[in-house]
Structure formats: C-alpha cells, structure tokens
Amino acid sequence: MDKLDELDYAILKLLIQDAKTPYTEVGKLLNISSGTVHVRMRKLEQAGIVLGSTLAINHEELGFKMCAFLGIDLVRDDLHDDVVTRLKEIRQILAAYFVSGPHTILARIVCHDKAELTELLRSSIYPIEGIQRVEIYVSLTEYFSRSVSIAVPAG
C-alpha cells in the first residue's frame, strides 16, 4: 500500500477508539458502505499497518497483581535472538524490547505476587543461557496505557 488517504486514517481513528465498532457502524459514520470499510481494512492488514485484532485484558482482575519491568543484560550480543526466543516462551512476559541505555532488553512481566516473580526469575529467567544480569523494576501504579492516536493529515 503506497499511501494512506484521509478515508484510511478516518477508519483507523474510529477503530482505535473502539475496535469492536462494527464495519456497518463505521460506514454509517463516514458515509460509506460497510463493504468499503472491509476492503480498506483488508488492504491495511495486507500492508502490515493493521496487525490484527487483539483483546485488551485487565491482568489485575485476573489475579496478576504485580507488574514489573526487567532490565536484562546479555553476556554477548550474538546471543540476543536465542535469549528473546526463550523469553517469548514465558507466558507472563507480555512484551520485550531491544533498548538503548544501561540494558540490552527491557521486558514487561505480570505475576500473581512476588513469590511467583521470584520463582519465575529463579527457574525460568536466570537460567537462560546468555543472560548476565537482570535488574527488576516493580510497577507501583499504572497511570495509563493506550495505543497511539491517529490524526487525519491536513490536505
């Protein structure tokens, strides 16, 4: 997809606000058919702009009362891919980022409590070959979490 037009941006903006909005409703709001919305969304998916649908979960309501960030240092840079592959296998790790700064990888993890975090560190994270050191930052409060807002560019 070469370029997004105003209609693409308008569709994205509506669906970012509420991804459950039916295409028929998006069409009505934008004065287009639901078929047009469907075709546009399929093109946005094929272009890699829309990565699919996800469900936002309140982890705390599911018993994951602890959120932490792990600053992970590696023994050697060439072990990066292997370490990330192993981290991806740990279901409590929600995201991992290659970062600049004092650490190589920053990972976001949720646990039921500090005992589970301790056990995960001991049994699943520290033993990963290539990890030299892990620094733990416990989140005390999440103020907000959101997707980027889409602005329709001026003509």
MOVEN-V424347 format. One record per residue. N is the residue number from 1. SS is DSSP state (H for helix, E for strand, C for the rest). OMEGA is omega in whole degrees, 0 to 359 (999 if undefined). D_FIRST is the distance of its C-alpha to the first C-alpha in Angstrom with 1 decimal. Layout:
[[N:SS:OMEGA:D_FIRST] [N:SS:OMEGA:D_FIRST]]
//
This chain:
[[1:C:185:0.0] [2:C:189:3.8] [3:C:175:5.9] [4:C:175:7.5] [5:C:184:10.5] [6:H:180:14.0] [7:H:176:13.8] [8:H:180:11.1] [9:H:181:13.3] [10:H:177:16.4] [11:H:179:15.5] [12:H:182:14.8] [13:H:180:18.0] [14:H:183:20.1] [15:H:174:19.1] [16:H:179:19.7] [17:H:178:23.1] [18:C:184:23.9] [19:C:179:21.7] [20:C:179:24.3] [21:C:179:23.8] [22:C:179:23.5] [23:H:177:20.6] [24:H:178:23.5] [25:H:177:24.6] [26:H:179:21.2] [27:H:179:21.1] [28:H:182:24.6] [29:H:184:24.0] [30:H:180:21.2] [31:C:175:22.9] [32:C:180:20.3] [33:C:177:20.8] [34:H:176:20.3] [35:H:177:18.4] [36:H:178:15.8] [37:H:181:15.5] [38:H:180:15.4] [39:H:180:12.6] [40:H:180:10.4] [41:H:178:11.6] [42:H:177:11.0] [43:H:178:7.2] [44:H:176:7.5] [45:H:180:9.8] [46:H:179:8.1] [47:C:180:5.5] [48:C:179:9.0] [49:C:174:9.2] [50:C:186:11.8] [51:C:180:14.2] [52:C:181:16.4] [53:C:176:19.6] [54:C:178:22.5] [55:C:178:26.0] [56:C:184:27.5] [57:C:171:31.0] [58:C:184:34.1] [59:H:181:35.4] [60:H:179:38.7] [61:H:177:39.5] [62:H:176:39.1] [63:C:178:41.8] [64:C:188:39.7] [65:C:184:41.8] [66:E:173:40.9] [67:E:180:37.7] [68:E:175:37.9] [69:E:181:35.8] [70:E:172:36.8] [71:E:188:36.7] [72:E:176:36.8] [73:E:181:38.1] [74:E:176:37.9] [75:C:180:40.7] [76:C:181:38.4] [77:H:183:34.7] [78:H:178:34.3] [79:H:184:34.9] [80:H:183:31.9] [81:H:179:29.8] [82:H:180:33.0] [83:H:180:33.8] [84:H:178:30.4] [85:H:180:30.6] [86:H:178:34.0] [87:H:181:33.1] [88:H:180:30.3] [89:C:182:33.1] [90:C:189:34.9] [91:C:181:33.8] [92:C:177:35.1] [93:E:186:32.7] [94:E:182:29.8] [95:E:175:27.7] [96:E:185:28.2] [97:E:169:27.0] [98:E:189:27.6] [99:C:170:29.2] [100:C:180:31.1] [101:C:188:34.7] [102:C:182:37.6] [103:C:178:35.9] [104:C:183:33.3] [105:E:172:31.9] [106:E:182:32.0] [107:E:176:32.0] [108:E:185:32.3] [109:E:173:34.8] [110:E:180:36.6] [111:E:177:40.1] [112:C:183:42.8] [113:C:182:45.2] [114:H:177:46.4] [115:H:178:48.2] [116:H:177:45.0] [117:H:179:43.2] [118:H:180:46.3] [119:H:177:46.2] [120:H:178:42.5] [121:H:184:43.1] [122:H:189:46.2] [123:H:188:45.1] [124:H:186:41.4] [125:H:180:40.1] [126:C:181:43.0] [127:C:181:43.6] [128:C:180:40.1] [129:C:179:40.8] [130:C:177:39.3] [131:E:180:39.7] [132:E:187:42.3] [133:E:176:42.5] [134:E:175:41.0] [135:E:187:41.4] [136:E:176:41.2] [137:E:181:40.2] [138:E:177:41.2] [139:C:178:39.3] [140:C:180:42.0] [141:C:170:39.8] [142:C:180:36.1] [143:C:176:35.7] [144:C:175:32.2] [145:C:183:28.9] [146:C:170:25.6] [147:C:178:21.9] [148:C:178:20.5] [149:C:180:20.6] [150:C:176:17.6] [151:C:176:18.6] [152:C:182:17.1] [153:C:178:17.0] [154:C:183:19.7] [155:C:999:18.9]]
//
